[in-house]
Amino acid sequence: MCQLLGMNCNTPTDILFSFEGFHRRGGLTDHHADGWGIAFFEGKGCRVFLDDKPSVESPVADLVRRYPIKSENVIAHIRKATQGEVNLANTHPFMREMWGQYWIFAHNGNLEKFAPATGQYFRPVGSTDSELAFCHLMERLRAKWSEPPELEALFDEVARLAAEISANGVFNFMLSNGEWLFVHCSTHLHYIIRRSPFNTAHLVDDDVSVDFATVTTPRDQVAMVATQPLTDNESWTALAPGELLLFRDGAPLLGKQAGRAQPQHL
């Protein structure tokens, strides 16, 4: 299946260290070679880079590695195709506008029996179950609210829809509007919170280390989320199957597992 990477911070941060390891999983240290993409929020805007080539061979990936874009919310995806051809239209992450905000989505899994009705507001361009699930999720939210709802109400509805869609297969996903990062686990997702005092981290997929104390300030707080841990000398937390977390300012703010509310992870 695919690989997911997300970042949520309290200050604009570059993702170059994590991306250096992550992009190697697209055909070098792993077999996810059916395209890749990454989205960076900058204020209300969003930069999206997509390529249907393997990330280890992609000139676009080389551009991203040399372009230290700083963002508070990032979603990246390396594809292993299960449904849909290998082409640009089927490459994650996907973007749509809702309530005057850009929303970015990426999915890892396979929704074999998922066939919702055609939406009024959102329809897929490509042929993946992933984009279909994203459009369905957005459609249901837009049909329920014409304006942005309260955060807790939105979180509860995303949790309900995630559980509903998950009944059709594996539905690991990341969703962001540039302020919050939703992450949902069906099988495998892990996260780590980096905050002061910062330590040195070493990548699993490459012999590269960084001392975060030299590139951060004491107030920085960064949440990294990945399908599998990116470093081998840090303690990553595994999400439970059915768990949904919402990150803001570099830490989990809301959580729910299998329909049951959890305490805030602060």
C-alpha positions as CSV (number, residue, x, y, z in Angstrom):
1,M,0.0,0.0,0.0
2,C,0.9,3.7,-0.2
3,Q,3.0,5.7,2.3
4,L,1.8,8.9,4.0
5,L,3.7,11.7,5.6
6,G,2.2,14.7,7.4
7,M,3.6,17.7,9.4
8,N,1.8,20.1,11.6
9,C,3.7,22.9,13.4
10,N,3.2,26.0,15.5
11,T,5.6,28.0,13.3
12,P,6.6,27.6,9.6
13,T,9.1,24.8,9.3
14,D,10.8,23.0,6.5
15,I,10.3,19.3,6.0
16,L,13.6,18.6,4.2
17,F,15.0,16.1,6.7
18,S,11.9,13.9,6.9
19,F,11.4,14.2,3.1
20,E,14.9,13.1,2.5
21,G,14.1,9.7,4.0
22,F,10.5,9.5,2.9
23,H,11.1,10.0,-0.8
24,R,13.6,7.1,-0.8
25,R,10.6,4.8,-0.1
26,G,9.3,5.6,-3.6
27,G,11.3,2.9,-5.4
28,L,14.6,2.6,-3.4
29,T,14.1,1.4,0.2
30,D,10.5,0.3,-0.6
31,H,8.5,-0.6,-3.6
32,H,6.0,2.4,-3.7
33,A,6.9,3.5,-7.3
34,D,3.6,4.6,-8.8
35,G,3.9,8.4,-8.4
36,W,4.1,10.8,-5.5
37,G,3.1,14.2,-4.4
38,I,3.4,16.8,-1.7
39,A,1.4,19.9,-0.6
40,F,2.6,22.8,1.4
41,F,0.2,25.4,3.0
42,E,1.4,29.0,3.1
43,G,-1.3,31.2,4.7
44,K,-4.4,30.7,2.6
45,G,-2.4,29.4,-0.3
46,C,-1.1,26.0,-1.1
47,R,1.7,24.7,-3.2
48,V,1.1,21.3,-4.7
49,F,3.8,19.3,-6.5
50,L,2.7,16.0,-8.2
51,D,4.6,13.5,-10.4
52,D,3.5,10.1,-11.7
53,K,7.2,9.0,-11.7
54,P,8.8,7.2,-8.7
55,S,9.9,9.8,-6.2
56,V,13.5,8.5,-6.2
57,E,13.7,9.2,-10.0
58,S,11.5,12.4,-10.0
59,P,13.0,15.7,-11.1
60,V,10.1,17.3,-9.1
61,A,11.3,15.5,-6.0
62,D,14.8,16.9,-6.6
63,L,13.2,20.4,-6.8
64,V,11.4,20.0,-3.5
65,R,14.6,18.6,-1.8
66,R,16.5,21.8,-2.9
67,Y,13.7,24.2,-2.2
68,P,13.4,24.8,1.6
69,I,9.7,25.7,1.7
70,K,8.5,26.5,5.2
71,S,5.0,25.6,6.2
72,E,2.8,24.9,9.2
73,N,1.0,22.1,7.5
74,V,2.3,19.6,4.9
75,I,0.9,16.4,3.5
76,A,3.0,14.0,1.2
77,H,2.1,10.7,-0.4
78,I,4.0,8.0,-2.2
79,R,1.7,5.8,-4.3
80,K,1.5,2.0,-4.7
81,A,-1.5,1.7,-7.0
82,T,-4.4,-0.6,-6.1
83,Q,-7.2,1.1,-8.0
84,G,-6.7,3.4,-11.0
85,E,-4.0,3.8,-13.6
86,V,-0.6,5.3,-12.9
87,N,-1.1,8.8,-14.2
88,L,-1.1,12.4,-12.9
89,A,-4.8,12.6,-12.3
90,N,-4.6,9.7,-9.9
91,T,-1.6,11.1,-7.9
92,H,-2.1,12.2,-4.3
93,P,-2.5,14.5,-2.5
94,F,-5.8,15.8,-3.9
95,M,-7.1,19.4,-3.4
96,R,-10.5,20.9,-3.3
97,E,-12.0,24.3,-2.1
98,M,-14.7,24.3,0.6
99,W,-16.0,27.2,2.7
100,G,-13.4,29.5,1.1
101,Q,-10.5,27.2,2.2
102,Y,-8.3,24.8,0.3
103,W,-8.5,21.2,1.6
104,I,-5.8,18.6,0.9
105,F,-6.3,14.9,1.2
106,A,-4.1,11.7,0.8
107,H,-5.1,8.1,1.4
108,N,-3.4,4.8,2.0
109,G,-5.5,1.7,1.6
110,N,-8.0,0.0,-0.6
111,L,-11.8,0.6,-0.5
112,E,-12.9,-2.3,-2.7
113,K,-16.7,-2.0,-2.1
114,F,-17.0,1.8,-2.0
115,A,-19.5,3.2,-4.5
116,P,-21.2,6.3,-3.2
117,A,-23.7,8.3,-5.2
118,T,-22.4,11.1,-7.5
119,G,-22.0,14.3,-5.5
120,Q,-23.5,17.7,-6.2
121,Y,-20.5,19.7,-5.1
122,F,-17.5,17.4,-5.4
123,R,-16.7,14.8,-8.1
124,P,-13.4,12.9,-8.8
125,V,-11.3,13.7,-11.8
126,G,-9.3,10.5,-11.7
127,S,-10.3,6.9,-11.2
128,T,-9.0,6.1,-7.7
129,D,-11.0,5.0,-4.7
130,S,-9.0,7.6,-2.8
131,E,-10.2,10.6,-4.7
132,L,-13.7,9.2,-4.6
133,A,-13.6,8.9,-0.8
134,F,-12.2,12.4,-0.5
135,C,-15.0,13.8,-2.7
136,H,-17.6,11.9,-0.7
137,L,-16.2,13.1,2.6
138,M,-16.2,16.7,1.3
139,E,-19.7,16.3,-0.2
140,R,-21.2,15.2,3.1
141,L,-19.5,18.0,5.0
142,R,-20.6,20.6,2.5
143,A,-24.2,19.3,2.5
144,K,-24.3,19.4,6.3
145,W,-22.8,22.9,6.6
146,S,-22.8,25.8,4.1
147,E,-20.4,27.7,6.4
148,P,-17.5,26.4,8.6
149,P,-18.9,24.7,11.8
150,E,-17.4,24.7,15.2
151,L,-14.3,22.7,15.3
152,E,-15.6,20.0,17.7
153,A,-18.7,19.5,15.6
154,L,-16.6,19.2,12.5
155,F,-14.2,16.7,14.2
156,D,-17.1,14.5,15.3
157,E,-18.6,14.5,11.8
158,V,-15.2,13.6,10.2
159,A,-14.9,10.8,12.8
160,R,-18.4,9.5,11.9
161,L,-17.7,9.6,8.2
162,A,-14.3,8.0,8.6
163,A,-15.9,5.1,10.4
164,E,-18.6,4.8,7.7
165,I,-16.1,4.8,4.8
166,S,-13.7,2.4,6.7
167,A,-16.5,-0.3,6.6
168,N,-15.5,-0.6,2.9
169,G,-11.8,-1.4,3.4
170,V,-8.6,0.1,4.6
171,F,-8.9,3.9,5.1
172,N,-5.7,5.5,6.5
173,F,-5.8,9.2,5.5
174,M,-4.6,12.7,6.1
175,L,-6.8,15.8,5.6
176,S,-5.8,19.4,6.2
177,N,-7.2,22.9,5.6
178,G,-3.9,24.6,6.5
179,E,-4.8,25.2,10.1
180,W,-5.6,21.6,11.3
181,L,-4.3,18.2,10.3
182,F,-6.7,15.3,10.6
183,V,-5.1,11.8,10.6
184,H,-7.1,8.6,10.6
185,C,-5.7,5.1,11.1
186,S,-7.1,1.8,9.8
187,T,-3.9,-0.2,10.0
188,H,-0.6,1.8,10.3
189,L,0.1,5.3,11.3
190,H,2.7,6.7,13.7
191,Y,3.5,10.2,15.1
192,I,6.1,12.0,17.1
193,I,6.0,15.4,18.8
194,R,9.3,17.3,18.7
195,R,9.7,20.1,21.2
196,S,12.4,21.6,23.4
197,P,14.8,20.2,24.5
198,F,15.5,19.0,21.0
199,N,17.7,16.0,20.2
200,T,19.6,14.5,17.2
201,A,17.5,12.3,14.9
202,H,18.7,9.7,12.5
203,L,16.8,8.5,9.4
204,V,15.8,4.9,8.9
205,D,16.1,5.1,5.1
206,D,19.4,6.9,4.8
207,D,22.5,7.5,6.9
208,V,21.6,11.1,7.6
209,S,21.2,12.8,11.0
210,V,20.2,16.3,12.1
211,D,20.6,18.0,15.5
212,F,17.3,19.8,15.8
213,A,18.6,22.0,18.6
214,T,20.7,23.8,16.0
215,V,17.8,24.6,13.6
216,T,15.0,25.4,16.0
217,T,14.0,27.8,18.7
218,P,12.9,26.8,22.2
219,R,9.2,27.6,21.4
220,D,9.0,25.4,18.3
221,Q,6.7,22.4,18.3
222,V,6.5,20.0,15.4
223,A,4.2,17.0,15.0
224,M,5.3,14.5,12.3
225,V,3.0,11.7,11.2
226,A,4.0,8.8,8.9
227,T,2.9,5.4,7.9
228,Q,6.0,3.9,9.4
229,P,8.5,5.8,11.6
230,L,11.1,7.8,9.7
231,T,13.8,7.7,12.4
232,D,15.4,4.9,14.3
233,N,16.5,6.7,17.5
234,E,13.2,8.4,18.5
235,S,10.1,7.1,20.2
236,W,7.2,7.2,17.8
237,T,3.6,6.6,19.0
238,A,1.4,4.2,17.0
239,L,-2.2,5.1,16.4
240,A,-4.8,2.4,17.1
241,P,-7.0,1.1,14.3
242,G,-10.1,3.3,14.1
243,E,-8.3,6.2,15.8
244,L,-8.8,9.8,14.5
245,L,-6.5,12.6,15.7
246,L,-6.6,16.3,15.0
247,F,-3.3,18.2,15.3
248,R,-3.0,21.9,15.7
249,D,0.1,24.0,16.6
250,G,2.3,20.9,16.6
251,A,0.3,18.6,19.0
252,P,-2.8,16.5,19.0
253,L,-5.8,18.6,20.1
254,L,-8.7,16.2,19.7
255,G,-8.9,12.5,19.5
256,K,-11.5,9.7,19.1
257,Q,-11.1,6.0,18.8
258,A,-13.7,3.6,17.6
259,G,-16.5,6.2,18.3
260,R,-15.3,6.9,21.8
261,A,-14.0,10.4,22.7
262,Q,-10.5,10.5,24.1
263,P,-8.8,13.0,26.4
264,Q,-6.7,15.7,24.7
265,H,-3.2,14.5,23.9
266,L,-1.4,17.6,25.3
